[in-house]
Amino acid sequence: MLQVLELLTPGVNELMCHPGDADATAPARSASEYHRDEEAAALTAPSVRAVLATRGARLAHFGTAWETGGKAAR
């Protein structure tokens, strides 16, 4: 994750992930391919949060990535 963050450029960057808790009821494909619990841990790791803060970046849902100050950026 830290290596990926070093590649960010100014503007909106997309990092597709599906963070969440490992769920025994989730389809096997989802649990084995997406590693939701590992992605959640990586996205919330103090080292990752520190790099994001240093670079002035923020995590956002894709649908809200362009919003700034409550309004969509143009």
C-alpha positions as a Markdown table, in Angstrom:
| # | Residue | x | y | z |
|---|---|---|---|---|
| 1 | Met | 0.0 | 0.0 | 0.0 |
| 2 | Leu | 2.8 | 2.4 | 0.9 |
| 3 | Gln | 4.5 | 1.8 | -2.5 |
| 4 | Val | 1.2 | 2.5 | -4.3 |
| 5 | Leu | 0.7 | 5.8 | -2.4 |
| 6 | Glu | 4.1 | 7.0 | -3.5 |
| 7 | Leu | 2.8 | 6.8 | -7.1 |
| 8 | Leu | -0.1 | 9.2 | -6.5 |
| 9 | Thr | -0.3 | 12.3 | -8.7 |
| 10 | Pro | -2.1 | 15.5 | -8.0 |
| 11 | Gly | -5.9 | 15.2 | -8.6 |
| 12 | Val | -8.2 | 12.2 | -8.2 |
| 13 | Asn | -6.4 | 8.8 | -8.2 |
| 14 | Glu | -8.4 | 5.6 | -8.0 |
| 15 | Leu | -7.3 | 2.7 | -6.0 |
| 16 | Met | -10.0 | 0.0 | -6.2 |
| 17 | Cys | -10.5 | -2.0 | -3.1 |
| 18 | His | -13.3 | -3.6 | -1.1 |
| 19 | Pro | -12.4 | -3.2 | 2.5 |
| 20 | Gly | -14.5 | -4.9 | 5.2 |
| 21 | Asp | -14.6 | -7.7 | 7.7 |
| 22 | Ala | -13.9 | -11.3 | 6.6 |
| 23 | Asp | -17.4 | -12.8 | 6.5 |
| 24 | Ala | -17.9 | -16.6 | 6.5 |
| 25 | Thr | -21.3 | -16.0 | 4.8 |
| 26 | Ala | -19.8 | -14.1 | 1.9 |
| 27 | Pro | -19.4 | -16.0 | -1.4 |
| 28 | Ala | -16.1 | -17.9 | -1.5 |
| 29 | Arg | -15.0 | -16.0 | -4.6 |
| 30 | Ser | -15.4 | -12.7 | -2.7 |
| 31 | Ala | -13.6 | -13.9 | 0.4 |
| 32 | Ser | -10.7 | -15.4 | -1.4 |
| 33 | Glu | -10.1 | -12.8 | -4.2 |
| 34 | Tyr | -10.7 | -9.5 | -2.4 |
| 35 | His | -9.2 | -10.1 | 1.1 |
| 36 | Arg | -11.5 | -7.5 | 2.5 |
| 37 | Asp | -10.1 | -7.7 | 6.0 |
| 38 | Glu | -6.5 | -7.2 | 4.8 |
| 39 | Glu | -7.6 | -4.3 | 2.7 |
| 40 | Ala | -9.4 | -2.7 | 5.6 |
| 41 | Ala | -6.3 | -3.2 | 7.8 |
| 42 | Ala | -4.0 | -1.6 | 5.1 |
| 43 | Leu | -6.3 | 1.4 | 4.6 |
| 44 | Thr | -6.5 | 2.1 | 8.3 |
| 45 | Ala | -2.9 | 1.4 | 9.2 |
| 46 | Pro | -1.2 | 4.3 | 11.0 |
| 47 | Ser | 1.7 | 4.4 | 8.4 |
| 48 | Val | -0.8 | 4.6 | 5.5 |
| 49 | Arg | -2.8 | 7.4 | 7.3 |
| 50 | Ala | 0.5 | 9.3 | 7.9 |
| 51 | Val | 1.5 | 9.1 | 4.3 |
| 52 | Leu | -2.0 | 10.3 | 3.2 |
| 53 | Ala | -1.8 | 13.2 | 5.6 |
| 54 | Thr | 1.7 | 14.2 | 4.5 |
| 55 | Arg | 0.6 | 14.1 | 0.8 |
| 56 | Gly | -2.6 | 16.0 | 1.5 |
| 57 | Ala | -4.6 | 13.0 | 0.2 |
| 58 | Arg | -7.9 | 11.6 | 1.5 |
| 59 | Leu | -9.7 | 8.4 | 1.1 |
| 60 | Ala | -13.2 | 8.6 | -0.4 |
| 61 | His | -15.9 | 6.5 | -1.9 |
| 62 | Phe | -15.7 | 6.8 | -5.7 |
| 63 | Gly | -19.1 | 8.5 | -5.9 |
| 64 | Thr | -17.8 | 11.3 | -3.6 |
| 65 | Ala | -14.2 | 11.6 | -4.8 |
| 66 | Trp | -14.8 | 14.9 | -6.6 |
| 67 | Glu | -16.7 | 16.6 | -3.8 |
| 68 | Thr | -15.0 | 19.4 | -2.0 |
| 69 | Gly | -16.5 | 21.4 | 0.9 |
| 70 | Gly | -19.8 | 19.6 | 0.4 |
| 71 | Lys | -20.1 | 20.5 | -3.3 |
| 72 | Ala | -19.0 | 18.5 | -6.3 |
| 73 | Ala | -15.8 | 19.8 | -7.9 |
| 74 | Arg | -16.0 | 20.9 | -11.5 |
